Amino acid sequence: MTSPRGPRDRRVSQRIGAIAESATLKVDAKAKALKAEGRPVIGFGAGEPDFPTPDYVVEAAAAACYDVNNHRYTPAGGLPELKAAIVAKTKRDSGLEVTPAEVLVTNGGKQAVYEAFAAMLDPGDEVLLPAPYWTTYPECIRLAGGVPVEVFADETQDYKVTVEQLEAARTDKTKILLFVSPSNPTGSVYTADEIRAIGAWVAEHGLWVVTDEIYEHLLYDGVETGSLPVLCPELADHTVVLNGVAKTYAMTGWRVGWMIGPADIVKAATNLQSHATSNVANVSQRAAIAALEGDLSAVQEMHAAFDRRRKLIVGMLNEIASVYCPTPQGAFYAYPSVKGLLGKEYDGRRIDSSADLAEYILEKAEVAVVPGEAFGSPGYLRLSYALGDDDLVEGITRLQKLFA
């Protein structure tokens, strides 16, 4: 007789077993694997600049390798010099004044996301999550014991939620609004007036805000926007700001992010990090100091290239029948609606979802894209235009021919 299975028979915990693999990294890994096999795959999956990290940053890291002080443990919350650089950079770029005690340096932006929610949420607390959303957000909320409450805005709203939508989703369990502008995956940017309106609603109901500003330098078309705690100073003590060097300085592999918030929240997250990972790699921290203290000329060069590619990819996508792609005003993503391509047969194969469509595109055109299901919005695709111009043109040309 077989005994009933109990908790001790479970090989993977329910909490971790419920986590989905990062869809963007999965697509990127598959594209790279196919390339390694010799297939001419073009990957639009990863949100990763194709530029090298600026030379002066690399040189600072190389020098740091020979400094014995960097061979040892350092404070779990970050090097004092890097905290000071983050304080100065934050005032310079967004006008927000903070102190080193309100800064925690993390192992990339993802750790900042998780630790912010882990420090703030109790089981059952709800987080309003505008969708389309970055695939990591809901997983971090759930891991922290919270409940993500999706608030969807489609392309007719430029993928931006309204105060009315947020109010309709609010309950007595709502604690936090996750606010992201510029957005991953859509590239949408909230205007200053839209941010003020949302901030006033947050303040009225005594909520908290976690705002991800990692794409702050990637803005186009002169859009008038700003940092939420600056535009809404009444929320400064109820806001946690997430940021990092990955996107602005082409430093995705260096793994340096940070969170800024009230000192008690930051101290709690620092305590968590002291047990989870201790300090961020010192060489990476030294590189981040060089990035933040240097001028923005390299950033401006990358911005110009992204802007050119943005216009190119949107124009080419909108030439495909039944595809509509709004023009993003930030980040480096295009987020076309492909609902008009669904429910049809291609080569005798019926395509009913954007997930099916992404598989079909990879198989037939050897182009890797991320389906909208990964971002809480079936019927869309995300394409990063942070890749070379030639690959961009070739990849979208393949899509145009596939759906001609």
C-alpha positions as MATLAB code, in Angstrom:
seq = 'MTSPRGPRDRRVSQRIGAIAESATLKVDAKAKALKAEGRPVIGFGAGEPDFPTPDYVVEAAAAACYDVNNHRYTPAGGLPELKAAIVAKTKRDSGLEVTPAEVLVTNGGKQAVYEAFAAMLDPGDEVLLPAPYWTTYPECIRLAGGVPVEVFADETQDYKVTVEQLEAARTDKTKILLFVSPSNPTGSVYTADEIRAIGAWVAEHGLWVVTDEIYEHLLYDGVETGSLPVLCPELADHTVVLNGVAKTYAMTGWRVGWMIGPADIVKAATNLQSHATSNVANVSQRAAIAALEGDLSAVQEMHAAFDRRRKLIVGMLNEIASVYCPTPQGAFYAYPSVKGLLGKEYDGRRIDSSADLAEYILEKAEVAVVPGEAFGSPGYLRLSYALGDDDLVEGITRLQKLFA';
ca = [
       0.000    0.000    0.000;
       1.376    3.380   -0.997;
       1.368    6.005    1.738;
      -0.056    9.442    0.907;
       2.495   11.996   -0.241;
       3.253   14.706    2.299;
       5.386   17.845    2.490;
       8.555   15.801    3.008;
       8.016   14.111   -0.351;
       7.932   17.415   -2.194;
      11.295   17.958   -3.873;
      10.756   21.637   -4.706;
       8.897   23.981   -2.391;
       5.493   25.221   -3.500;
       6.692   28.794   -3.192;
       9.645   28.358   -5.555;
       7.884   25.815   -7.754;
       5.259   28.427   -8.574;
       7.817   30.841  -10.044;
       7.886   31.029  -13.822;
      11.211   31.257  -15.610;
      12.051   34.745  -16.873;
      10.439   34.746  -20.317;
      12.796   37.382  -21.696;
      15.913   35.503  -20.593;
      14.417   32.240  -21.885;
      13.873   33.704  -25.351;
      17.348   35.237  -25.346;
      18.952   31.948  -24.280;
      17.117   30.033  -26.993;
      18.163   32.545  -29.642;
      21.818   32.320  -28.554;
      21.673   28.521  -28.513;
      20.334   28.442  -32.064;
      23.039   30.883  -33.155;
      25.639   28.596  -31.615;
      24.256   25.822  -33.838;
      24.958   27.983  -36.849;
      21.426   29.208  -37.498;
      21.103   32.879  -38.531;
      18.758   33.810  -35.699;
      18.183   37.480  -34.941;
      17.193   38.122  -31.351;
      14.846   40.929  -30.314;
      14.299   39.319  -26.921;
      16.716   40.685  -24.343;
      16.610   44.254  -23.074;
      20.340   44.609  -23.407;
      22.230   47.422  -25.178;
      24.492   46.133  -27.924;
      27.135   48.724  -27.043;
      30.209   47.885  -24.968;
      30.508   49.379  -21.502;
      32.308   52.756  -21.840;
      36.112   52.493  -21.740;
      36.574   54.704  -18.688;
      34.276   52.421  -16.701;
      36.175   49.303  -17.755;
      39.494   50.968  -16.925;
      38.261   51.853  -13.443;
      37.250   48.227  -12.897;
      40.609   46.936  -14.133;
      42.424   49.202  -11.698;
      40.110   48.115   -8.888;
      41.130   44.496   -9.406;
      44.632   45.329   -8.134;
      43.461   47.170   -5.026;
      43.588   44.694   -2.158;
      40.782   46.572   -0.387;
      38.456   45.247   -3.065;
      39.464   41.675   -2.292;
      37.684   41.752    1.061;
      34.153   42.017    2.421;
      32.727   45.519    2.398;
      29.476   46.885    3.925;
      26.460   44.862    2.818;
      24.568   48.011    1.896;
      27.169   49.299   -0.530;
      30.507   51.097   -0.647;
      30.223   54.546    0.977;
      31.785   56.065   -2.139;
      29.141   54.493   -4.378;
      26.323   55.573   -2.080;
      27.666   59.132   -2.260;
      27.815   58.899   -6.068;
      24.207   57.676   -6.176;
      23.110   60.553   -3.934;
      24.828   63.071   -6.233;
      23.577   61.423   -9.426;
      20.006   61.318   -8.147;
      20.011   65.035   -7.392;
      21.668   65.807  -10.744;
      19.363   63.715  -12.913;
      15.972   63.913  -11.204;
      16.224   66.660   -8.597;
      15.511   64.269   -5.733;
      17.598   64.939   -2.626;
      18.415   61.890   -0.494;
      21.020   60.813    2.040;
      23.350   57.782    2.016;
      21.209   56.187    4.753;
      18.349   56.116    2.239;
      20.364   54.133   -0.358;
      20.935   50.380   -0.700;
      23.247   49.055   -3.437;
      21.972   45.748   -4.820;
      23.080   42.958   -7.127;
      21.336   44.399  -10.152;
      17.882   45.913  -10.460;
      16.083   42.616   -9.919;
      17.420   42.266   -6.391;
      16.271   45.813   -5.676;
      12.770   44.914   -6.877;
      12.539   41.827   -4.702;
      14.054   43.394   -1.595;
      11.779   46.416   -1.794;
       8.691   44.208   -1.772;
      10.140   41.816    0.810;
      10.770   44.746    3.149;
       7.320   46.258    2.702;
       4.755   43.497    2.204;
       2.986   41.225    4.651;
       1.071   38.145    3.447;
      -2.061   39.189    1.599;
      -1.054   42.803    0.971;
      -2.059   43.843   -2.545;
       0.108   45.635   -5.087;
      -1.518   47.432   -8.007;
       0.430   46.282  -11.060;
      -0.196   48.193  -14.294;
      -0.073   45.859  -17.282;
       1.653   45.271  -19.629;
       4.351   44.756  -16.975;
       7.931   43.514  -16.848;
       7.817   39.768  -16.293;
       9.812   39.902  -13.033;
       7.466   42.201  -11.101;
       4.598   39.805  -10.274;
       7.004   37.018   -9.343;
       8.830   39.261   -6.857;
       5.534   40.415   -5.368;
       4.366   36.830   -4.874;
       7.718   35.739   -3.446;
       7.388   38.515   -0.869;
       3.936   37.236    0.134;
       2.007   39.926   -1.693;
      -0.806   39.701   -4.215;
      -0.331   41.384   -7.618;
      -3.530   43.046   -8.865;
      -3.253   43.687  -12.589;
      -4.613   46.907  -14.087;
      -4.537   46.646  -17.880;
      -4.160   49.479  -20.367;
      -4.095   48.664  -24.078;
      -2.643   50.451  -27.078;
      -5.622   52.837  -27.321;
      -4.399   54.306  -24.001;
      -0.753   54.191  -25.075;
      -0.478   51.420  -22.462;
      -0.909   53.915  -19.592;
      -3.382   53.322  -16.766;
      -5.720   56.034  -15.524;
      -6.624   57.134  -12.026;
     -10.123   55.765  -12.636;
      -8.735   52.317  -13.420;
      -6.528   52.356  -10.344;
      -9.433   53.389   -8.140;
     -11.581   50.575   -9.521;
      -8.857   48.073   -8.590;
      -8.180   49.453   -5.113;
      -9.382   47.484   -2.078;
      -8.860   47.717    1.665;
      -5.895   45.348    1.150;
      -4.107   47.618   -1.326;
      -0.770   48.824    0.040;
       1.478   49.678   -2.921;
       1.255   51.013   -6.467;
       4.047   49.809   -8.727;
       4.759   52.689  -11.107;
       7.093   52.377  -14.102;
       7.938   55.155  -16.538;
       9.527   54.789  -19.052;
       7.978   51.361  -19.311;
       9.388   47.952  -19.974;
       7.844   46.367  -22.068;
       5.931   49.111  -23.898;
       8.246   52.125  -23.945;
       5.360   54.332  -22.821;
       6.098   57.430  -20.736;
       3.701   59.170  -18.371;
       3.613   62.949  -18.707;
       4.289   65.185  -15.720;
       0.578   65.998  -15.435;
      -0.371   62.312  -15.534;
       2.169   61.565  -12.814;
       0.851   64.382  -10.624;
      -2.700   63.099  -10.985;
      -1.685   59.565  -10.022;
       0.412   60.906   -7.153;
      -2.493   62.909   -5.780;
      -4.668   59.778   -5.859;
      -1.969   57.755   -4.060;
      -1.628   60.429   -1.373;
      -5.400   60.660   -0.940;
      -5.610   56.976   -0.075;
      -2.428   56.722    1.985;
      -0.719   54.203   -0.292;
       2.943   53.554   -1.016;
       4.674   53.723   -4.388;
       7.519   51.602   -5.726;
       8.761   53.366   -8.864;
      11.287   51.873  -11.278;
      13.332   54.585  -13.004;
      16.019   52.482  -14.662;
      15.185   53.874  -18.133;
      15.174   57.500  -16.988;
      17.771   58.660  -19.555;
      16.040   56.997  -22.499;
      13.385   59.574  -23.357;
      12.471   60.826  -26.835;
      10.459   63.481  -28.648;
      10.936   66.023  -25.844;
       8.298   64.380  -23.644;
       7.770   66.368  -20.441;
       7.983   63.959  -17.527;
       9.801   63.584  -14.236;
      10.469   61.549  -11.118;
       7.321   60.824   -9.108;
       8.664   61.845   -5.657;
       9.901   65.119   -7.143;
       6.650   65.939   -8.928;
       4.685   64.746   -5.884;
       6.821   65.784   -2.887;
       4.033   64.832   -0.479;
       4.858   61.207   -1.361;
       8.614   61.404   -0.743;
       8.327   59.525    2.566;
       6.067   56.881    1.002;
       8.069   56.155   -2.156;
      10.824   53.666   -2.971;
      12.820   54.422   -6.122;
      14.558   51.615   -8.031;
      17.409   52.225  -10.453;
      20.751   50.932  -11.698;
      23.548   51.276  -14.224;
      22.547   48.403  -16.527;
      20.560   50.181  -19.227;
      21.992   53.706  -19.190;
      25.644   52.693  -19.263;
      25.439   49.333  -21.109;
      26.392   47.483  -17.916;
      23.850   44.647  -17.764;
      26.506   42.078  -16.846;
      28.071   44.106  -14.040;
      25.032   43.616  -11.765;
      24.732   46.907   -9.921;
      21.370   48.379   -8.983;
      19.998   50.266   -6.023;
      16.914   51.224   -4.097;
      16.244   54.615   -2.523;
      13.616   55.069    0.149;
      12.837   55.963    3.748;
      15.695   54.977    6.049;
      13.698   52.336    7.932;
      12.684   50.566    4.714;
      16.246   50.695    3.398;
      17.642   49.405    6.704;
      15.222   46.451    6.646;
      16.170   45.600    3.054;
      19.859   45.936    3.951;
      19.405   43.451    6.787;
      17.861   41.009    4.313;
      20.719   41.500    1.865;
      23.303   40.973    4.605;
      22.036   37.393    4.897;
      21.254   36.784    1.224;
      24.312   38.011   -0.677;
      26.371   40.374    1.496;
      28.017   43.126   -0.535;
      27.784   43.577   -4.283;
      31.082   42.645   -5.986;
      33.501   45.444   -5.170;
      34.981   45.661   -8.661;
      31.483   46.179  -10.081;
      30.795   48.845   -7.471;
      34.006   50.677   -8.425;
      32.945   50.497  -12.062;
      29.555   51.943  -11.147;
      31.218   54.855   -9.336;
      33.163   55.663  -12.502;
      29.968   55.482  -14.570;
      27.975   57.770  -12.297;
      30.760   60.311  -11.774;
      31.710   60.475  -15.457;
      30.069   62.675  -18.043;
      27.075   61.544  -20.059;
      28.655   61.719  -23.510;
      28.661   57.939  -24.000;
      25.056   57.833  -22.795;
      24.101   60.513  -25.312;
      25.724   58.567  -28.157;
      23.740   55.457  -27.261;
      20.576   57.547  -26.926;
      21.006   58.887  -30.460;
      21.361   55.359  -31.829;
      18.312   54.117  -29.915;
      16.250   57.039  -31.165;
      17.193   56.271  -34.766;
      16.355   52.592  -34.330;
      13.091   53.440  -32.583;
      11.797   55.353  -35.579;
      13.016   52.653  -37.948;
      11.438   49.687  -36.177;
       8.080   51.387  -35.620;
       7.862   52.392  -39.270;
       8.751   48.914  -40.503;
       6.393   47.117  -38.111;
       3.486   49.318  -39.135;
       4.062   48.301  -42.754;
       2.952   44.758  -41.838;
      -0.762   44.284  -42.468;
      -2.846   43.738  -39.302;
      -0.013   44.949  -37.038;
      -0.221   48.203  -35.111;
       2.733   49.587  -33.175;
       2.403   52.844  -31.206;
       5.514   55.020  -31.160;
       7.261   54.555  -27.805;
       8.612   57.666  -26.104;
      11.074   55.897  -23.833;
      13.272   52.855  -23.137;
      14.266   50.682  -26.138;
      11.239   48.492  -26.797;
       8.526   48.359  -29.425;
       5.270   46.724  -28.349;
       3.072   46.067  -31.363;
      -0.433   44.683  -31.196;
      -0.569   41.530  -33.328;
      -4.178   40.651  -32.554;
      -4.981   41.044  -36.246;
      -2.618   38.183  -37.084;
      -4.241   35.705  -34.716;
      -6.995   33.185  -35.383;
      -5.593   32.414  -38.819;
      -3.723   29.582  -40.501;
      -0.158   29.949  -41.727;
       1.393   27.065  -43.665;
      -1.501   24.903  -42.519;
      -0.887   25.772  -38.870;
      -3.501   27.685  -36.892;
      -2.101   30.494  -34.733;
      -4.439   31.432  -31.891;
      -2.160   33.263  -29.446;
       0.820   35.575  -29.433;
       2.769   32.739  -27.765;
       1.977   30.535  -30.771;
       2.904   33.390  -33.064;
       6.308   33.903  -31.409;
       7.078   30.190  -31.831;
       6.009   30.309  -35.469;
       8.164   33.382  -36.128;
      11.224   31.737  -34.592;
      10.665   28.535  -36.543;
       9.908   30.088  -39.931;
      11.762   33.420  -39.925;
      14.481   32.664  -37.366;
      13.594   35.804  -35.452;
      13.260   35.705  -31.659;
      10.591   37.915  -30.055;
       8.843   37.762  -26.670;
       5.079   37.091  -26.627;
       2.737   39.364  -24.712;
       1.706   36.524  -22.390;
       5.006   37.112  -20.575;
       3.889   40.653  -19.746;
       0.298   39.976  -18.768;
      -1.090   41.023  -22.143;
      -1.796   38.316  -24.740;
      -2.068   39.605  -28.287;
       1.178   41.589  -28.351;
       4.880   41.068  -28.982;
       7.843   42.821  -27.407;
      10.814   43.618  -29.598;
      13.918   45.253  -28.170;
      15.611   47.610  -30.605;
      18.830   47.617  -28.553;
      20.561   45.642  -31.285;
      22.572   46.621  -34.350;
      20.919   48.539  -37.173;
      21.662   45.861  -39.768;
      20.180   43.085  -37.632;
      17.137   45.226  -36.909;
      16.419   45.825  -40.584;
      17.050   42.190  -41.522;
      14.882   40.877  -38.706;
      11.857   43.069  -39.407;
      12.247   42.488  -43.160;
      11.894   38.758  -42.450;
       8.663   39.441  -40.556;
       7.356   41.570  -43.417;
       8.011   38.730  -45.871;
       6.558   36.112  -43.524;
       3.235   37.950  -43.262;
       3.094   39.440  -46.744;
];
